[in-house]
Amino acid sequence: MKILIIGGGNMGMTYAESFLRSHITSKDDMMILEKATDKTSGLIKMDIGTIHLHPEECMKRADLIILAVKPQDAPALFEQIKPMADPQQVFLSIMAGVKIQTISAGLGVKKIIRAMPNLPAQIGMGMTAFTSSDEVTRIELVMVQNLLNTTGKTVYVENESAIDAATAISGSGPAYVWYFMNALIQAASGMGFNPSEAELLVSQTFRGAIELYSKSNLSCEEWIDKVCSRGGTTEAALHTYRENAVHQDIMTGAVAALHRAVELGKGG
Ligand SMILES: NC(=O)c1ccc[n+]([C@@H]2O[C@H](COP(=O)([O-])OP(=O)(O)OC[C@H]3O[C@@H](n4cnc5c(N)ncnc54)[C@H](OP(=O)(O)O)[C@@H]3O)[C@@H](O)[C@H]2O)c1
């Protein structure tokens, strides 16, 4: 299967490297189309497949075409590649907020898979939600899921609106975690730890808590109960968080992200 990745940026290269690392495809079957001439020599040095500047050189040879340009570049890209798009080709879009219907109308094709990955995909720890148009066959869907699985975990959702929800939870989610980490790092610094000690205390605490959580059947609330003793230090912190409605604020923030994802999907 020949794969063409359009957009040799952060996500495009994450995909190319993940596919090759997992040996799910070979360099001979990988093509990258990038419009930025200043980036192509760097891409050639990465030795990840053939690098192209013009769609005429590579579009027709691809079985799977991955759309990895910024959403605002989509209309110009559609116009450029529409004459070469073949209805038998499968298109996998990772562009945030760009709907299957928009891609279908823009390219005149029907086999479309829409995915929402997140940044930890760069290290094979990503979370990707994906959905597809009815015209994508079961075999094609499994093939694409296998490719996406090389970047972390995946979940198939029936309804495209769940992609907006996934954008608000797992797409933006790493930033919420880093926001919480940053506050704790600042608190640790304020308590006298030097920057590297503060970073180590916090990052290892997050890593340990997440590993423990994922290796057990306990819920977050049950784990909190295990750390909290009546009148203890953890309870003092959680009491303050509850008084300040931090839990509610985190939920409200995620809902704001969902509203924004929906708005962007409407071209807002
Ligand atoms: N980064 C994330 O965590 C993340 C998570 C989920 C989804 N996404 C989605 O992934 C997509 C790519 O994001 P990114 O961070 O990888 O962006 P990026 O680093 O800017 O990469 C996009 C690349 O595509 C190139 N490009 C634009 N139009 C093109 C065209 N017509 N033909 C060929 N190449 C073209 C751009 O060149 P120029 O620089 O010259 O414009 C750029 O090199 C976005 O749609 C984003 O919504 C990203």
Ligand as a Chemical Component Dictionary entry (heavy atoms), coordinates in Angstrom:
data_LIG
# 
_chem_comp.id                   LIG 
_chem_comp.type                 NON-POLYMER 
_chem_comp.pdbx_formal_charge   0 
_chem_comp.three_letter_code    LIG 
# 
loop_
_chem_comp_atom.comp_id 
_chem_comp_atom.atom_id 
_chem_comp_atom.alt_atom_id 
_chem_comp_atom.type_symbol 
_chem_comp_atom.charge 
_chem_comp_atom.model_Cartn_x 
_chem_comp_atom.model_Cartn_y 
_chem_comp_atom.model_Cartn_z 
_chem_comp_atom.pdbx_ordinal 
LIG N1  N1  N 0  0.043  19.311 16.521 1  
LIG C1  C1  C 0  -0.899 18.636 17.177 2  
LIG O1  O1  O 0  -0.810 18.295 18.359 3  
LIG C2  C2  C 0  -2.160 18.219 16.452 4  
LIG C3  C3  C 0  -3.078 17.418 17.124 5  
LIG C4  C4  C 0  -4.216 17.021 16.417 6  
LIG C5  C5  C 0  -4.413 17.413 15.109 7  
LIG N2  N2  N 1  -3.497 18.213 14.505 8  
LIG C6  C6  C 0  -3.727 18.620 13.134 9  
LIG O2  O2  O 0  -2.639 18.209 12.342 10 
LIG C7  C7  C 0  -2.536 19.108 11.246 11 
LIG C8  C8  C 0  -1.074 19.458 11.046 12 
LIG O3  O3  O 0  -0.609 20.133 12.201 13 
LIG P1  P1  P 0  0.957  20.376 12.382 14 
LIG O4  O4  O 0  1.143  20.865 13.760 15 
LIG O5  O5  O -1 1.712  19.178 11.908 16 
LIG O6  O6  O 0  1.166  21.583 11.319 17 
LIG P2  P2  P 0  2.518  22.087 10.638 18 
LIG O7  O7  O 0  3.698  21.692 11.474 19 
LIG O8  O8  O 0  2.321  23.517 10.285 20 
LIG O9  O9  O 0  2.606  21.207 9.308  21 
LIG C9  C9  C 0  1.815  21.427 8.184  22 
LIG C10 C10 C 0  2.741  21.437 6.972  23 
LIG O10 O10 O 0  1.934  21.375 5.807  24 
LIG C11 C11 C 0  2.517  22.236 4.842  25 
LIG N3  N3  N 0  1.515  22.577 3.822  26 
LIG C12 C12 C 0  0.527  23.500 3.875  27 
LIG N4  N4  N 0  -0.183 23.503 2.731  28 
LIG C13 C13 C 0  0.358  22.522 1.946  29 
LIG C14 C14 C 0  0.070  22.046 0.628  30 
LIG N5  N5  N 0  -0.912 22.569 -0.114 31 
LIG N6  N6  N 0  0.822  21.038 0.145  32 
LIG C15 C15 C 0  1.837  20.512 0.865  33 
LIG N7  N7  N 0  2.184  20.937 2.105  34 
LIG C16 C16 C 0  1.447  21.935 2.647  35 
LIG C17 C17 C 0  2.969  23.417 5.660  36 
LIG O11 O11 O 0  3.883  24.227 4.957  37 
LIG P3  P3  P 0  3.977  25.816 5.383  38 
LIG O12 O12 O 0  4.646  25.820 6.722  39 
LIG O13 O13 O 0  4.786  26.415 4.310  40 
LIG O14 O14 O 0  2.554  26.336 5.445  41 
LIG C18 C18 C 0  3.600  22.701 6.854  42 
LIG O15 O15 O 0  4.927  22.340 6.585  43 
LIG C19 C19 C 0  -3.411 20.307 11.539 44 
LIG O16 O16 O 0  -4.538 20.290 10.699 45 
LIG C20 C20 C 0  -3.821 20.131 12.964 46 
LIG O17 O17 O 0  -5.146 20.563 13.181 47 
LIG C21 C21 C 0  -2.371 18.601 15.140 48 
# 
loop_
_chem_comp_bond.comp_id 
_chem_comp_bond.atom_id_1 
_chem_comp_bond.atom_id_2 
_chem_comp_bond.value_order 
_chem_comp_bond.pdbx_ordinal 
LIG N1  C1  SING 1  
LIG C1  O1  DOUB 2  
LIG C1  C2  SING 3  
LIG C2  C3  SING 4  
LIG C2  C21 DOUB 5  
LIG C3  C4  DOUB 6  
LIG C4  C5  SING 7  
LIG C5  N2  DOUB 8  
LIG N2  C6  SING 9  
LIG N2  C21 SING 10 
LIG C6  O2  SING 11 
LIG C6  C20 SING 12 
LIG O2  C7  SING 13 
LIG C7  C8  SING 14 
LIG C7  C19 SING 15 
LIG C8  O3  SING 16 
LIG O3  P1  SING 17 
LIG P1  O4  DOUB 18 
LIG P1  O5  SING 19 
LIG P1  O6  SING 20 
LIG O6  P2  SING 21 
LIG P2  O7  DOUB 22 
LIG P2  O8  SING 23 
LIG P2  O9  SING 24 
LIG O9  C9  SING 25 
LIG C9  C10 SING 26 
LIG C10 O10 SING 27 
LIG C10 C18 SING 28 
LIG O10 C11 SING 29 
LIG C11 N3  SING 30 
LIG C11 C17 SING 31 
LIG N3  C12 SING 32 
LIG N3  C16 SING 33 
LIG C12 N4  DOUB 34 
LIG N4  C13 SING 35 
LIG C13 C14 SING 36 
LIG C13 C16 DOUB 37 
LIG C14 N5  SING 38 
LIG C14 N6  DOUB 39 
LIG N6  C15 SING 40 
LIG C15 N7  DOUB 41 
LIG N7  C16 SING 42 
LIG C17 O11 SING 43 
LIG C17 C18 SING 44 
LIG O11 P3  SING 45 
LIG P3  O12 DOUB 46 
LIG P3  O13 SING 47 
LIG P3  O14 SING 48 
LIG C18 O15 SING 49 
LIG C19 O16 SING 50 
LIG C19 C20 SING 51 
LIG C20 O17 SING 52 
# 
